[in-house]
């Protein structure tokens, strides 16, 4: 059987370990709350960004099915200007 001194030392180590685990648990609980709040904020921002993109998509012109999209000047590549210095 273990000596009383050995048992007392073991109990003391267990108490210290318990206190350490309680502190770790408290820190992890705080971190979990912080990360959860950040997740909620990011979800909200994502929803707002999706709504803005949907609104922009709704503003795009639509063509009749089967017809090619009309080329708009903003979408065309720039045309080179005639170079009069070409030999």
PyMOL commands that place a pseudoatom at each C-alpha (Angstrom):
pseudoatom trace, name=CA, resn=UNK, resi=1, chain=A, elem=C, hetatm=0, pos=[0.000, 0.000, 0.000]
pseudoatom trace, name=CA, resn=UNK, resi=2, chain=A, elem=C, hetatm=0, pos=[1.142, 3.597, -0.630]
pseudoatom trace, name=CA, resn=UNK, resi=3, chain=A, elem=C, hetatm=0, pos=[2.526, 5.675, 2.144]
pseudoatom trace, name=CA, resn=UNK, resi=4, chain=A, elem=C, hetatm=0, pos=[0.460, 8.641, 3.349]
pseudoatom trace, name=CA, resn=UNK, resi=5, chain=A, elem=C, hetatm=0, pos=[3.155, 11.037, 2.122]
pseudoatom trace, name=CA, resn=UNK, resi=6, chain=A, elem=C, hetatm=0, pos=[2.949, 9.576, -1.393]
pseudoatom trace, name=CA, resn=UNK, resi=7, chain=A, elem=C, hetatm=0, pos=[-0.831, 9.892, -1.372]
pseudoatom trace, name=CA, resn=UNK, resi=8, chain=A, elem=C, hetatm=0, pos=[-0.647, 13.490, -0.165]
pseudoatom trace, name=CA, resn=UNK, resi=9, chain=A, elem=C, hetatm=0, pos=[1.840, 14.343, -2.931]
pseudoatom trace, name=CA, resn=UNK, resi=10, chain=A, elem=C, hetatm=0, pos=[-0.336, 12.682, -5.546]
pseudoatom trace, name=CA, resn=UNK, resi=11, chain=A, elem=C, hetatm=0, pos=[-3.424, 14.541, -4.306]
pseudoatom trace, name=CA, resn=UNK, resi=12, chain=A, elem=C, hetatm=0, pos=[-1.511, 17.817, -4.419]
pseudoatom trace, name=CA, resn=UNK, resi=13, chain=A, elem=C, hetatm=0, pos=[-0.477, 17.154, -8.042]
pseudoatom trace, name=CA, resn=UNK, resi=14, chain=A, elem=C, hetatm=0, pos=[-4.058, 16.286, -8.940]
pseudoatom trace, name=CA, resn=UNK, resi=15, chain=A, elem=C, hetatm=0, pos=[-5.338, 19.513, -7.358]
pseudoatom trace, name=CA, resn=UNK, resi=16, chain=A, elem=C, hetatm=0, pos=[-2.749, 21.556, -9.293]
pseudoatom trace, name=CA, resn=UNK, resi=17, chain=A, elem=C, hetatm=0, pos=[-3.671, 19.761, -12.520]
pseudoatom trace, name=CA, resn=UNK, resi=18, chain=A, elem=C, hetatm=0, pos=[-7.361, 20.398, -11.856]
pseudoatom trace, name=CA, resn=UNK, resi=19, chain=A, elem=C, hetatm=0, pos=[-6.729, 24.134, -11.367]
pseudoatom trace, name=CA, resn=UNK, resi=20, chain=A, elem=C, hetatm=0, pos=[-4.669, 24.242, -14.558]
pseudoatom trace, name=CA, resn=UNK, resi=21, chain=A, elem=C, hetatm=0, pos=[-7.425, 22.511, -16.504]
pseudoatom trace, name=CA, resn=UNK, resi=22, chain=A, elem=C, hetatm=0, pos=[-10.032, 24.924, -15.103]
pseudoatom trace, name=CA, resn=UNK, resi=23, chain=A, elem=C, hetatm=0, pos=[-7.957, 27.911, -16.295]
pseudoatom trace, name=CA, resn=UNK, resi=24, chain=A, elem=C, hetatm=0, pos=[-7.484, 26.308, -19.704]
pseudoatom trace, name=CA, resn=UNK, resi=25, chain=A, elem=C, hetatm=0, pos=[-11.204, 25.607, -19.933]
pseudoatom trace, name=CA, resn=UNK, resi=26, chain=A, elem=C, hetatm=0, pos=[-12.017, 29.237, -19.080]
pseudoatom trace, name=CA, resn=UNK, resi=27, chain=A, elem=C, hetatm=0, pos=[-9.636, 30.518, -21.761]
pseudoatom trace, name=CA, resn=UNK, resi=28, chain=A, elem=C, hetatm=0, pos=[-11.003, 28.103, -24.352]
pseudoatom trace, name=CA, resn=UNK, resi=29, chain=A, elem=C, hetatm=0, pos=[-14.581, 29.086, -23.499]
pseudoatom trace, name=CA, resn=UNK, resi=30, chain=A, elem=C, hetatm=0, pos=[-13.694, 32.758, -24.014]
pseudoatom trace, name=CA, resn=UNK, resi=31, chain=A, elem=C, hetatm=0, pos=[-11.943, 31.941, -27.284]
pseudoatom trace, name=CA, resn=UNK, resi=32, chain=A, elem=C, hetatm=0, pos=[-14.943, 29.942, -28.461]
pseudoatom trace, name=CA, resn=UNK, resi=33, chain=A, elem=C, hetatm=0, pos=[-17.224, 32.904, -27.779]
pseudoatom trace, name=CA, resn=UNK, resi=34, chain=A, elem=C, hetatm=0, pos=[-14.906, 35.227, -29.671]
pseudoatom trace, name=CA, resn=UNK, resi=35, chain=A, elem=C, hetatm=0, pos=[-14.623, 32.897, -32.650]
pseudoatom trace, name=CA, resn=UNK, resi=36, chain=A, elem=C, hetatm=0, pos=[-18.392, 32.396, -32.664]
pseudoatom trace, name=CA, resn=UNK, resi=37, chain=A, elem=C, hetatm=0, pos=[-18.953, 36.153, -32.754]
pseudoatom trace, name=CA, resn=UNK, resi=38, chain=A, elem=C, hetatm=0, pos=[-16.439, 36.488, -35.591]
pseudoatom trace, name=CA, resn=UNK, resi=39, chain=A, elem=C, hetatm=0, pos=[-18.205, 33.697, -37.504]
pseudoatom trace, name=CA, resn=UNK, resi=40, chain=A, elem=C, hetatm=0, pos=[-21.560, 35.430, -37.073]
pseudoatom trace, name=CA, resn=UNK, resi=41, chain=A, elem=C, hetatm=0, pos=[-20.077, 38.707, -38.296]
pseudoatom trace, name=CA, resn=UNK, resi=42, chain=A, elem=C, hetatm=0, pos=[-18.556, 37.019, -41.350]
pseudoatom trace, name=CA, resn=UNK, resi=43, chain=A, elem=C, hetatm=0, pos=[-21.850, 35.279, -42.132]
pseudoatom trace, name=CA, resn=UNK, resi=44, chain=A, elem=C, hetatm=0, pos=[-23.624, 38.628, -41.969]
pseudoatom trace, name=CA, resn=UNK, resi=45, chain=A, elem=C, hetatm=0, pos=[-21.041, 40.268, -44.239]
pseudoatom trace, name=CA, resn=UNK, resi=46, chain=A, elem=C, hetatm=0, pos=[-21.310, 37.347, -46.671]
pseudoatom trace, name=CA, resn=UNK, resi=47, chain=A, elem=C, hetatm=0, pos=[-25.086, 37.703, -46.783]
pseudoatom trace, name=CA, resn=UNK, resi=48, chain=A, elem=C, hetatm=0, pos=[-24.794, 41.435, -47.459]
pseudoatom trace, name=CA, resn=UNK, resi=49, chain=A, elem=C, hetatm=0, pos=[-22.223, 40.832, -50.207]
pseudoatom trace, name=CA, resn=UNK, resi=50, chain=A, elem=C, hetatm=0, pos=[-24.470, 38.216, -51.810]
pseudoatom trace, name=CA, resn=UNK, resi=51, chain=A, elem=C, hetatm=0, pos=[-27.387, 40.649, -51.740]
pseudoatom trace, name=CA, resn=UNK, resi=52, chain=A, elem=C, hetatm=0, pos=[-25.258, 43.342, -53.422]
pseudoatom trace, name=CA, resn=UNK, resi=53, chain=A, elem=C, hetatm=0, pos=[-24.106, 40.891, -56.098]
pseudoatom trace, name=CA, resn=UNK, resi=54, chain=A, elem=C, hetatm=0, pos=[-27.686, 39.753, -56.708]
pseudoatom trace, name=CA, resn=UNK, resi=55, chain=A, elem=C, hetatm=0, pos=[-28.764, 43.387, -57.063]
pseudoatom trace, name=CA, resn=UNK, resi=56, chain=A, elem=C, hetatm=0, pos=[-25.966, 44.027, -59.561]
pseudoatom trace, name=CA, resn=UNK, resi=57, chain=A, elem=C, hetatm=0, pos=[-26.870, 40.900, -61.522]
pseudoatom trace, name=CA, resn=UNK, resi=58, chain=A, elem=C, hetatm=0, pos=[-30.488, 42.054, -61.669]
pseudoatom trace, name=CA, resn=UNK, resi=59, chain=A, elem=C, hetatm=0, pos=[-29.324, 45.335, -63.214]
pseudoatom trace, name=CA, resn=UNK, resi=60, chain=A, elem=C, hetatm=0, pos=[-27.451, 43.606, -66.055]
pseudoatom trace, name=CA, resn=UNK, resi=61, chain=A, elem=C, hetatm=0, pos=[-29.215, 43.770, -69.423]
pseudoatom trace, name=CA, resn=UNK, resi=62, chain=A, elem=C, hetatm=0, pos=[-30.706, 40.549, -70.687]
pseudoatom trace, name=CA, resn=UNK, resi=63, chain=A, elem=C, hetatm=0, pos=[-30.951, 39.532, -74.334]
pseudoatom trace, name=CA, resn=UNK, resi=64, chain=A, elem=C, hetatm=0, pos=[-33.520, 37.291, -75.947]
pseudoatom trace, name=CA, resn=UNK, resi=65, chain=A, elem=C, hetatm=0, pos=[-32.618, 33.602, -75.760]
pseudoatom trace, name=CA, resn=UNK, resi=66, chain=A, elem=C, hetatm=0, pos=[-30.601, 32.370, -78.726]
pseudoatom trace, name=CA, resn=UNK, resi=67, chain=A, elem=C, hetatm=0, pos=[-29.263, 35.777, -79.728]
pseudoatom trace, name=CA, resn=UNK, resi=68, chain=A, elem=C, hetatm=0, pos=[-25.650, 36.723, -79.165]
pseudoatom trace, name=CA, resn=UNK, resi=69, chain=A, elem=C, hetatm=0, pos=[-24.954, 39.350, -76.582]
pseudoatom trace, name=CA, resn=UNK, resi=70, chain=A, elem=C, hetatm=0, pos=[-24.614, 42.800, -78.061]
pseudoatom trace, name=CA, resn=UNK, resi=71, chain=A, elem=C, hetatm=0, pos=[-21.060, 44.067, -77.856]
pseudoatom trace, name=CA, resn=UNK, resi=72, chain=A, elem=C, hetatm=0, pos=[-20.846, 47.166, -75.769]
pseudoatom trace, name=CA, resn=UNK, resi=73, chain=A, elem=C, hetatm=0, pos=[-17.979, 49.617, -76.120]
pseudoatom trace, name=CA, resn=UNK, resi=74, chain=A, elem=C, hetatm=0, pos=[-16.977, 49.071, -72.513]
pseudoatom trace, name=CA, resn=UNK, resi=75, chain=A, elem=C, hetatm=0, pos=[-16.479, 45.365, -73.166]
pseudoatom trace, name=CA, resn=UNK, resi=76, chain=A, elem=C, hetatm=0, pos=[-14.624, 45.674, -76.482]
pseudoatom trace, name=CA, resn=UNK, resi=77, chain=A, elem=C, hetatm=0, pos=[-10.840, 45.762, -76.582]
pseudoatom trace, name=CA, resn=UNK, resi=78, chain=A, elem=C, hetatm=0, pos=[-9.408, 49.158, -77.502]
pseudoatom trace, name=CA, resn=UNK, resi=79, chain=A, elem=C, hetatm=0, pos=[-8.881, 49.650, -81.215]
pseudoatom trace, name=CA, resn=UNK, resi=80, chain=A, elem=C, hetatm=0, pos=[-5.445, 50.851, -82.235]
pseudoatom trace, name=CA, resn=UNK, resi=81, chain=A, elem=C, hetatm=0, pos=[-5.380, 54.298, -83.725]
pseudoatom trace, name=CA, resn=UNK, resi=82, chain=A, elem=C, hetatm=0, pos=[-3.961, 54.544, -87.243]
pseudoatom trace, name=CA, resn=UNK, resi=83, chain=A, elem=C, hetatm=0, pos=[-0.253, 55.185, -87.040]
pseudoatom trace, name=CA, resn=UNK, resi=84, chain=A, elem=C, hetatm=0, pos=[0.838, 57.735, -89.622]
pseudoatom trace, name=CA, resn=UNK, resi=85, chain=A, elem=C, hetatm=0, pos=[4.530, 57.189, -88.872]
pseudoatom trace, name=CA, resn=UNK, resi=86, chain=A, elem=C, hetatm=0, pos=[4.593, 53.619, -90.189]
pseudoatom trace, name=CA, resn=UNK, resi=87, chain=A, elem=C, hetatm=0, pos=[7.005, 53.258, -93.077]
for i in range(1, 87): cmd.bond("trace and resi %d" % i, "trace and resi %d" % (i + 1))
show_as sticks, trace
zoom trace
